[in-house]
Amino acid sequence: MSTGHAHATLFNQPAGASRSNVVELVFRELRDMWAVEIIRGVERVARRHRVGLMVSEFGLHDTAPTWEDTVSRRPRCVLSVAQLSEAEREQLTAKGIPFVVFDPTTELPDDVPFVGATNWSGGRAATRHLTELGHRRIAMISGPQDVLCCCSRLDGYRSAMRAAGLPVDPELVVYAELTREDGCAAARSLLALPERPTAIFTANDPQALGVYQAARGAGLRIPDDLSVVGFDDLPVVAWVDPPLTTVHQPLTEMAVAATELALYWTRFTRLAAVVSLALAGSITAAPQSAEAASAAITASVSVSVDANRALATIPTTGVGMNVAVYDGNMNHSAVPGLLRDAGIGMIRYPGGSYSDGYHWQTHTVEEGYVAPNTEFDTFMGTARSVGAQPVITANYGSGTPDEAAAWVRYANVTKGYGVKYWEIGNEVYGNGLYGATWELDRHSSKTATTYATNLLQYATAMKAVDPTIKIGAVLTTPGSWPDGITGPGDSMDWNHTVMSIAGSKIDFVIVHHYPIGNSQADLLGKPQAEIPGMATALRSLINQYAGSNVPNVGIAVTEVGANAYKNTSPSGLFAPDEYLTWMENGAFTVDWWNLHNGGTDCSHVTTVEGATDYDDGGILSSGASCEPPLNTPFPPHYGARMITKLGAPGDTLVRAVGSTPLVSAHAVRRANGDVNVMLINKDPANDATVTVAYSGFTPSSATPTVYSYPKNATSIGSATTGSATRQTVPAYSVVVVQLRSAG
């Protein structure tokens, strides 16, 4: 449970200054799994942005020379855990080094950016959980009285006690260091009271483990004789017997958010912003008896469908997929059937950043690995078997217009494949122009002006071979780094520069969308919150620069994916919402990253909503040692399959609006006049009773066919249930209601 709110001033880097391509993570004390979870989150972002990571430990009483070492190293940014003194902040600011404080233990000035936990809410929720179980004598083992998060958790405990009409007995509140040993000692003193507590809430999980130790020593059984609630939900508590009930603090996700924030700020000069982060948490409860378990709540939701309000036509290329030449299983015999099941109509090759080093004639990648059986012709065999159109990314980074034109000639003249869509480069703006370098670009100039000028040369050479092909230009995603930044050598930002030079000559624009979800709820809200504005900004650029070609310039979202919860139910809900929201807003293809992502690090396995998450971005299992067998579908695959139950290419997406962001709605008017409705319940705990009203369509009174993908399911079910105007959507599930017209 976490939220940070800061009025943050972004830093102006001194002229001529340079910083290393390293994020420095500073601890005052490296302790137990708490630190490991933070490091894991920072490392995840550093890897994605191709920056180094240095971890420093100053000790609880650091000296000035130690901090001077950090400043002299000139890291790109600093993420300081728990504290950052005024003197340290002044040193960093003077050197133009951005910083973020992670989970501060003391009050900070308003202008210091931080990401922290909603400690008060967590403390209140934990205590309320115990009062709802019937406990009246509830103790709290707090942390040191000068540690801000512990004080907030204690205040939350007091608030919940007062709300329940219970007194806060001073002898039931004790203070201890945040360790198992001190938690055990504190618990022994509480359990020795003449009237001992029946429940204990601790400020963190290690203290709770100490309570377990003390309870065993006193001959008490948990939870029969004593209930215990911790705080943090560290991975180590999964091994505790009996299971520990704890407040989930998404440390890894908080670290991801803090690092993204710090790195994002390195791109700006003299830009002020107000940053508000909300990382929702929850009580992770140990199993209880049926009598103690509370009944699930059913929420009431209304949805209105306007069958006359057309948003877009479902394109044949709408639901797309990425493949990569490093994936030796991309052409596995099981793949075509699985992609057909998911309704895949577009497949992108040769794979993300690999494209800017890929030479198709030799089937090699500069500075990369190419797996056997991934050649272009073999890929085309798979694409044709699926019935999908390919989109090919020509090598801009180390290729030439002639090399790209030769590929068009081979594909469409020699082989007759009819490849229609061609991108010029991948994320070319990651070539170092804005400070970050992950994309290969061997051009002497890295500017947007150079890219746009060369893009026109590619387009001319390629269309000379086949005038019917369509050429796409790489843009930055509106609202995401480095959108809005004018790079050295350009007079405008990337998008305005590229479009002003090439806008009238291209056929589509290309963006990628990897929303940063700082919690499950945050991720699931991103499609509705971000996509309409992004699409509007792209269409505005097209209208401004494409001239008479405006109606013919499309929007291609050639990479999308979740930043977390990749193999569990949140991504199963996110995928159809992402695909459909982009299509409703004008995209002609939305391509998931990736078929098999490969390289799964089995040390990052977590549990999400009762299921195992491998942090694998593939839609199918890569078959890593910790994963299910090769080609086992992950939840995003089922999410995409649910779109095939909603509609088919040529059907019309129509307006559908719900009364709460917890339920997303999408609707399709079929060619025969029937209407189908998709309902996505993003509440992990509560079913939703949805009342649906229709405009421009009168449904038959017959009981509809309902397809459902429930939470953690490994198949899609169907039943004849409910009515056209009323459906119950289970928690964390996707349903599609297929309706016949009364006429």
Number of C-alpha atoms within 10 A of each C-alpha: 26 25 20 21 16 18 16 20 19 26 22 19 20 13 7 5 9 14 17 12 19 18 25 23 25 24 20 17 15 17 11 12 14 19 15 15 20 21 19 18 20 25 22 18 21 20 11 10 16 15 18 15 18 14 13 17 14 15 13 10 8 11 10 11 9 13 15 13 10 17 17 10 12 21 22 23 26 24 26 21 24 20 21 22 10 11 10 15 15 12 15 20 17 14 18 23 25 26 30 26 23 28 25 21 18 14 10 16 11 12 14 18 26 30 27 26 27 22 26 21 22 28 32 21 21 27 29 20 17 22 20 13 16 11 18 17 19 25 26 29 29 27 25 16 13 10 15 18 26 24 20 21 30 27 17 23 28 22 21 23 21 12 13 14 11 16 13 18 11 9 11 18 19 18 17 21 18 21 19 20 18 19 30 24 16 23 27 18 14 23 21 11 11 7 9 15 21 19 22 25 29 32 31 28 29 27 30 29 24 22 33 26 19 22 20 12 11 12 9 15 13 18 17 8 12 19 21 26 29 28 27 23 22 22 15 13 19 12 9 10 9 14 16 26 24 26 26 20 27 25 27 22 25 29 27 26 24 30 28 16 21 24 25 16 25 22 20 19 15 10 12 14 13 12 15 15 20 21 25 19 21 16 20 20 15 13 13 11 7 8 8 11 11 11 9 10 11 16 15 13 19 17 22 18 24 18 24 14 15 15 18 19 20 23 18 19 23 25 28 31 29 27 25 26 28 22 22 16 22 25 20 13 10 12 19 21 13 18 27 16 16 21 26 27 24 27 31 28 23 29 22 21 21 27 30 27 23 26 21 19 12 8 15 17 20 15 9 13 12 19 16 12 17 22 18 18 13 12 22 21 14 21 22 13 14 21 18 24 22 25 25 23 26 30 27 27 26 18 20 17 21 13 19 23 21 18 21 27 18 15 18 17 14 10 11 10 17 15 18 18 19 24 27 28 30 28 21 26 28 20 20 16 19 19 15 18 17 16 22 24 22 14 15 7 13 22 25 29 24 17 26 23 14 18 26 20 14 23 26 16 20 25 16 14 17 17 12 13 18 20 26 24 29 26 24 23 20 21 12 14 16 24 16 16 16 20 21 13 13 15 12 17 19 26 26 22 21 23 24 18 19 22 27 17 20 21 24 23 26 24 22 23 23 15 20 17 21 24 23 24 19 17 22 29 21 18 22 15 13 16 20 15 14 19 22 14 15 21 18 12 18 25 16 15 19 22 12 9 15 19 11 11 21 20 24 25 22 28 23 22 23 25 20 24 27 23 27 25 30 27 28 31 28 26 26 25 27 25 24 23 23 25 26 22 18 21 25 24 28 31 27 31 25 23 25 25 21 20 12 21 13 15 10 13 16 15 13 16 17 11 15 17 21 24 21 26 27 26 29 26 23 26 15 16 10 13 17 15 13 15 20 16 20 25 28 28 25 27 25 28 24 26 21 17 19 23 23 18 16 14 19 24 27 22 21 23 17 19 14 11 18 19 25 24 25 25 28 29 26 19 12 9 15 19 27 24 25 27 25 28 29 26 19 17 14 17 20 26 17 22 17 19 17 17 12 10 19 17 20 15 13 15 16 22 19 22 21 25 26 22 22 20 17 13 12 15 12 13 12 13 16 15 20 24 16 16 20 20 23 23 21 25 26 28 26 27 26 23 23 21 14 12 9
